[in-house]
C-alpha cells in the first residue's frame, strides 16, 4: 500500500502540477471560510433565515448562467487565461465585500450583488479547470493528480471552517471574507507562473455551434447525463447550507461549533482523497453512485436534533464519500471525453449539477418557515435517499467498466 501511495506522489515532481495544486488548495481555503463567514455576516446584520439563503444563493445563480459560456470559451481559448481572469475578478468582488462588512456599511443586497459577481467568475473558472489538468499531467497520472488535488482541497476544508469560526468569533465576519480575497490573489499568481504546453484548437464556426457540439458530446453518453439528472440532490443539499448555520446558531453554540462540524467534513474529505490516490475501481461509476448515497446522512442527524459530535461524524462520512466520488468521476470524464470538447462537456456537468443548488439555498429557509426547520430537514433527507437509489438503478452506471491501465511510473 505504501509503495502504491508513494507512486501516486510522483506527479508532484511536475512543476506545473505543483503550481496548479498550490493555487487550488489555497483558494478553496478561503472559499470554505466564506461558507461560514457570509452566513454569519448576514446574521450579525440581523438578517433572517430566508436572507441567509438568498445571499448564499446569489453566488450560485450567476454561476449557473455563465458556466456554459465558460466551457465554450475555455475550449476556444487559453484555459489558463480564463482561470486567471476569473481569479482576478474574485479578488475584487470578495475584497469589496470584506471592506463593506468591516466598515459596517454592508446591506443584504450589496452582499448578494458581490456574491453574484464571484459566482459568475466561478462559472468561467470551473470548466476551464477541469480541462486544464489533462494539459498539465499525462493520462496515466490523472487519477493520482485528481486525488492529490482533492487532498489539498480537503486540508483546506478542515482549516477553512475552523479558522473562519475563530476569526468570526474574535474579529468579525468581514475579516474572514478578506482572507478569501487574498487567497484568490495567491491562486492568480500560481496560474500566471503556469506554463502548459500549447494545444491545437480546432477551427470554430461560431460560439453557438461550439455550444451545440458540446451538447452533442454530452447527451450521447447516458452515463454522463444520468449523473447530471441526479443533480436534484444539490437542491436538497441546500437545506444543509441554508439551515445548518441556523440550527448551529440557535441550538449548537454558534459559529465555532458549526465551523468544527464543517471541519469534520473536511477531515472525512482528507481521508477520502488519500484513499482515492490508490483507488482503481473496475466499475468506477458504480462506486461514484454508492458514494452519492452517503451524502444525505448529515441532514438526518440535523433533523433528529442530534448532538454536535454525531452531526460531525455524519459530516465526516459525507466528506469521505464526496472526495472519493468526485475524484473518480473527474478522472473518468477526463479519460473518456475527447480533449477538444472536455471543458464544454464538463460545463454541462457543472450546469446540471448546480442549476438547482441556488434554488435550494433560496427556498429551504422559506420551507422551514412554513413547516419548521426540523421537518424541512427530514423532508430533504427523504428526497435525497430516493434520488440516490434512482441513480443506482441506471444500467449504464452499474455496468460501466474501466479499461485496465498501467500504474504511474516512478
N, C-alpha and C positions, 0 to 999 in steps of 0.2 A: 504494500500500500504506500509506504513512504517513498519507494522508488518511483511509483506512478505519479504521486503528487509532485515529487521533485522534477520529473519530466515535464509536468504541466507548467512549472515555473520557468522553463527555458524561454518562453515567449517574452519574458521580462528583459531578456538581453537585447530586444529590438528597441532602439531609441524612440522611434515614432510611437510605438505602443506604450512605452513608459509615459510619454507626454500626454497621449490620449487618456491613459489610465489616471494620471495625476489630475488633469483638468476635470474629468467627470467626477472623480471622487470628492474633490474639494467643493465643486458647485452643488453636489447633492447634499453636502453637509449643511450649506446654507438653506437649501430647499426644505430640509427636514426641520430646521429651526423655525422657518416661517410657518410650517404647518401648525406649530404650536403658537407662535408669536402673533400671527394675524388674527387667529380666533380670539385670543385674549386681548388684543388691541381693541377689537370691537366690543368685547365685554367691559373693558376698562372705560370705554366711552359711554357705557350704559346701554349698549345695543342688546337686542333680543335674540332669541334662538334663530328666528327667521332671518334676521340681519346677518348673523354669523354665517348661515348657509348661503345667503345671497352674495356676500363678499367672497367667500371661498369659491362659489360657483362662477363668479365673474372672471376668474382666471382661466377656467376651463372652456367657457363658451367660445371666446376668440380662438383658443387652440383648435377647437373642432372646425371653425371656419377657415383657418389658414393652413391646416395640416395637409390637405390635398394639393394645394398650390405649392407648399413646401416640398412635397415629394417630386413634383414635376420639375421645379427649379433645381433641386439637388441633382436630378439625373441629367439636366441640360447644362449645368454649370459646375463650378467647383463646390464639392460638398464641404470641404474645409472652410471655404469662404462664406458659405451660407451659415455655418455654425458660428463662425467668428462674428458676423454681423448680428446674429441673434443674441450672442452673449453681451455685446456692447449695448444693445437696446435694453437688455435686462439690468445692466449696471445702472442705467439712467432711471428706469422705472422703479426699481427697488430702492435706489438711493433717494429718489424723491419721496417715496412712501415713508422711508425711515425719517427723513427730515421733518415731514408733516407730523408724524406721531410724536417725535421727540419734542417738537415745538409746541405740541398741544393744540394745533390748529386743524388737525385732521377731522374730516367728516366721513360718514359711511360711504357716500357717493364718490368721494375722492379716492378712498382706498379701493373701491370697486373699479374705477376707471384705470388706476395704475396697475392693479392686478390683471385687468384685461389686457393691457399692453404687454405685461410679462407673459401672459398666456399666449398671445398672438405670436410673440417671438419664439416661444417654445414650440409652437406648431411648425415653424420653419426648421427649428433645430433637430427635432426628434427623428424624422425620416432621413435627414442627412446623416445623422449619427449612425443609424442602422446601416446605411450604405457605405459609410467611410471605413468601418472596421475591416471589412474584407480587403480594402486597399492597403491597410497597414500591416496585416499578418496574412500568411498563406492559408489556404483552405484547411489543411490538416491541423492547424493550430487555432481554428475558430472556437472550438468548444472550450479549451482551457483559457483562451483570451476572453471570451464572454464570461466564463466563470470567475476569472481573476478580476475582471471589471466589476462583476457583481459583488465580489469580496470587498473591494474598495468602497463600493456604494453601501454595502451592509455595515461596514465600520462607521461610515458617516451617519447611517441611520441610527446607530447606537449613540454616538456622540452628539448628534444634532438635537434630538429631543431633550436629552439630559442637559445639554448646555443651554438650550432655549428656556427650559424650566427654571434654571438657576438665574439666567440673565433677566428673564421677565420678572421673577420674584425680587431680584436685587436692584435692577435699574429700570425696568420697564420694557414693553414690547418693542418700542422703536429701535432700541439698540440691537436687539436680536435681528430685526429686519435689516439694519445697517450692515451687520456681518454678512448677511446673504448677498447684498450688493457687492461687497468686497470679494466674495468667492467667485462671482461671475467674472470679475476682473482677472482673477487668477486663471480661470478657465480660458479666457480670451488670450492671455499671454501664452499659455501652453499650446493653444491652437495655432497662434501666429508662428511658433517655433517648429510646427509640424511640417514635414516635407514628404508628403505621399507621392508615389510615382505618378507621372502623367498617365491619364487614361484616355482611350479613344472613345469619344462620344458620338453616337450615331447622328446623322442628319435629322433634324426635327422639322416636320412640316408646319406645325402650329402648336401652340400651347394646348388647345382643346384636343388636338389629335394625339398628343403625348398623354394627356389625361385619359382619353378613351383607350389607348393602348395599355396603359397601366391597369385600367378596369378589366380589360380582356384577360390579361395575365392573372389578375386577382380572382375573377369569377370562374376561370377554367379549372381551379383547384378547390374541390369541395372541402378538403382538409383545412384550407386557409379560411374560407368564408364561414365555415361552421363555427370556428372559434370566435370569429368576429360577431356572429349572431349571439353567441353566448355572452356578449358584452352587456346584456341586461344585468349581469352580476355587478357591473361597475356602478349602475344606478343604485343598486341595493347597498353597495359598499359606501355610498354617500351617507347612509344612515350612521355608519361608524364615524366618518369625518365630521359630520354636522352635529350629531347628538352626543358623541363621546365626550367632547370638551364640556358640554352642558352637564352631563352626569358627573364628570370629574369635579366641576366647579361646585355643584350642589351637594354631592354625596361622598366623594372620594378624597377631598383635601386640596383640590386646586391644581394649578399649573404644574407644580413639581411632581405630583403623583401621576398626572396624565403624561408628562414627559418621561417618567420612568416606565409607564406601560408601553409607550411608543418605543422606548429604548429596548424593552424586552422583545418587541417585534424585530428590532434591528439585530439583536443577538441571534434570534432564530434565523434571520436572513444571512448573517455571517456564517453560521453553521451550515445552512443550506447551500450557500455559494461555495464554501470549501468542499462540501460533498460533491457539488456539480463539477469541480475541476477534474474529477476522476470518473464521473458517471458516463457510461457508454451504453445507454439503453437500446435494445434491439427494436423496441416499439416506442419510440420517443413520444409520439402524440398521446399514446395511452397513458404514459407516465405524466405528461402535462395535464391531461384530463383528471387523473387521480389527485394531483396536487391542487387543482382548482376546487375540488370537493372540500378541502380543509379551510378555505378562505372565510366561510361564514361563521366559524366557531366563536370568534370574539363577540359577534352580535348576540349570540345566545347567552353568553356569560354576562354581558351588559344588561340584557333583558331580564335576566334572573336576579339582578341586583347582587351579583357575586362580589366577594371581597376583592380588593385590588390585586393581591397576588394571584388569584385564579384567573382574573382577566388578563394579567400579564402572561400567564402560562399559555392561555389560548392565543394571545398575540404572538408568542414565541413560535407556536406551531404554524401560524399563518405566515410568519416571516420565512420560516424554513421552506414551506411549500411555494411561496412566492418566488424565491430565488432559484430553486431547483426548476420549477416550471418555466420561468422566464428565460433562464439560461438555455435550457434545452430547446425551447420554442424559437428563440432568436437564432441559435445555431442551425436549426432545421430550415428556417427561412433563408438564411444566408447561403446554405448549401444547395437548396433546391429551386431557388428563384434566379433567373438569369441576372447577371451583374448589371446589365444596362437598364433594367427596369426595377431593380431592388428597392430603391428609395420610393418609387411610386407605389409598388405593391405594399411596402411597409406603411406608406401613408394611408392607404385604405384600411390597413390593420389598425393603425393609430386612430383613424377617424371612427371606425366602428367600435373600437374598444372604449373610446372616451366620449362618443356622442351623447350617451345617456348619463355620464357622470355628473356634469354640471346640473342637469335636471334633478338628479338625486340629491345633490347638495342643496338645491333651492327648495325642493318640495318636502324633504323629511322634517324640516322644522315646522312647517305648516301641518303635516300629517300628525306630528307629535302633539301640536297644539290642539288638534281635533280629537284624537283618541288617547293621548297620553304617551309619554316618552317610552315607557317600557312595553306597552302594547305595540307601538310602532316598531320597536326593535325586534319583537317576536315576529311581526309580520315580515320584516325584511329577512330575517333568518329563514323562515319557512319558504319564501320565494327563492332564496339563494339555494336551498337544498334541492328544490325541484329543478332549477336550471342546471345545477351540477350533474344531476342524473341524466338530463336530456343530452348533454354533450357526450357522455359516455355511450349513449345509445347509437351514435353515428358510426356506421361500419367503417368508413374511410379512416376514422380516427383510431378505432380499435385495431385495424388490420395493417396500418401503415408500418412498414419495416425499413429500418435504416440499413444502407449498404455498408458492409464491413469496411473500415478504413484503418490505415496504419496509424499507430500512435505517433505523437510528435517526436521528432528526433532530438537527441540530447545535444 
